Amino acid sequence: MRLCVAGAYGAFGMKHLDALARIDGVEVTSVVGRDRARMEAFARERGIGHATDDLAEALARDDVDAVILSTPTQMHAEQTIACLEAGKHVLCEIPMADSLADSRRVVEAQRRTGLVAMVDHVRRFNPSHQWVHNRIRAGELTLQQLDVQTYFFRRTNTNAKGEPRSWTDHLLWHHACHTVDLFQYQTGGPAVEAFGLQGPMHPELGIAMDMAIGMKAGNGAICTLSLSFNNNGPFGSYFRYICDNGTYLARYDDLFDGYDKPVDLSGVAVSSDGIELADREFIAAIREGREPNSSLAQALPTMETLDRIERAMR
């Protein structure tokens, strides 16, 4: 399996490159980034044969079977469609688009081409959330409330590596996207109620720096989500599952019970890295000719709920 990673030098592009290096039968043959000279030097360091600042150049290559897009949010829709129309399978970082209309265009492109197309909703693959999901499906747990805090200190336009960004991040269409998808995945269907509140807009970035979101599932479970770019402290997302048979705290790939005792996740998956597990699912779906978990079609209800929340905040 020969892959191109676009946005390879960014924080998540690097995570995908590291994950792919741990998967047998996979070779990264091309990397794409904004600065061609920088990408060429980076490719030499990594032993990758091709580097470019033009995604179309990579898509025209015969030694690229599939593409992973770790590029700015605003590029996702057009780049995903371009990959599919070039005959390449594609895994796109979340969100697939920053509007419902563009999300529908992306899903239609996948249906038209029949290729494997997946969104990296990594929470579906983190061992911590997988452990909870498996027990919900087995009838061992019933979710009552999912309480989530997603906090950053990002009053300037920088990425997770602390480097200047060429684009503006968004609490709703990016960070809330994780939790909206996870809640609907864990409860088995779209939220029947959803609302949002947002704080003042940043005068330069043009985005709300604080946000609160509420959702209710068809089975009665609720989700409360607090998001901030103003939090001056440890950053990240923390998930509290309040269930009928226990409380669990998920911190990325790790899980703890309500008393902060670690939960053994050793038998959940072949890796403890959610990004690697998502990449493995993408590659396996291509090899097996099947729809992957977190396909574009499966993720569309998430975009529909985000659109409802955005309209409620206007």
Secondary structure, DSSP 8 states (H G I E B T S, - for coil): -EEEEETTTSHHHHHHHHHHTTSTT-EEEEEE-S-HHHHHHHHHHHT-SEEES-HHHHHT-TT--EEEE-S-GGGHHHHHHHHHHTT-EEEEES-S-SSHHHHHHHHHHHHHH---EEEE-GGGTSHHHHHHHHHHHTTS--EEEEEEEEE-B-SSSB-TTS-B-SS---IIIIIIHHHHHHHHHHHTS--SEEEEEE--B-TTT-SBSEEEEEEE-TTS-EEEEEEESB--S--EEEEEEEETTEEEEEETTEEEETTS-B---TTT-S-S-HHHHHHHHHHHHHHHTS--TTBHHHHHHHHHHHHHHHHHH-
